Amino acid sequence: MPRSRFELSGLATAVGSMPHTDPREACALVARFLPEIPAWPQLPRRSFLENMYVQFSEGLPGIVLEEDQIYIDRTEELEEPLEHLYTSYLNSEIEKYALSPDYAAGLHAFLEADLGSSFAIKGQVTGPISWGLTVTDQDRRPIIYDDVLADAVAKHLRLKAAWQERKLRAISPNTIIFVDEPYMASLGSAFVSLPREQAAALLEEVFGGISGLKGVHCCGNTDWSLLLGTSLDILNLDAYNYGYTLALYPEQAKAFLERGGVVAWGIVPSDEQKLKGETAQSLLDRLEEEIGALDRKGVSFRLVMEQCLVTPSCGLGPISPEGAALALELLAGVSKELRKRYRLE
């Protein structure tokens, strides 16, 4: 049976955003609770430039930032800038697509932090579907409906992911890059007209820039068969609210796991009030129920446990620093108890 390139077996990592404005403080909290697989923190409260759609926009042809708005101005002459992007893409000139400190203070603090002997390192990049549905042109038309710009964004994000991964490899040879796709939950709705084939192709374009393990984070309900049918290694879902939905796709989930895929269960809520009512034990009980639903449909409980990660249900940026600390503490507790109970240590 094919396996992941390195075993994850119930370890814990974060989704990305944190509520801090001090990047060193955020990095210290991540390193404290997630020493095995720390993730660099995105800090949207620090600056609009760290908004998940703005953060990876630096250098994209036609991009305009005005106050708290981001859009692409198609009235500009884009032919030459797009040629430069495609030349960089074809020649793998990833240094031109660095994340600068103004746009990713958490990443640069993370690269300088003492993270000890981490087993793996995690990063993230905004996905092309969510980016393309959120960012519009000057006429407020989502750029994903412009075939040229949608393709350019996917290639741009691929270069951003590749540059980031190269930097993270200086810390650990084991890298994990999540492609964050909250708007995957909108696919198939009356408000989003995007063919499955195009969605998969855009994702695969970004995956092509990731040589380590590649994952997708979606914090809502979606057609999991679309994602499970791509080349991703890790599926990260909001298991606290939507974990039961994966059992609706037992055949696809089984095939994914049997080829070495990993499910990252977002079992720790990112809602501050819900956090206060949970313990590591209650969350592990909840996780076992979700995995049990898969087991009852023919997906081996043991296999899922052996090939899983645990995470928060979504980014922790919207809650308080104290809430984020509680979430990571609970997350570490779930991982510790899971690995002990199922002898995964």
Summary of the structure (lengths in Angstrom):
residues: 345
radius of gyration: 19.2
end to end distance: 20.9
largest distance: 60.1
contacts: 1243
relative contact order: 0.15
helix: 46%
strand: 14%
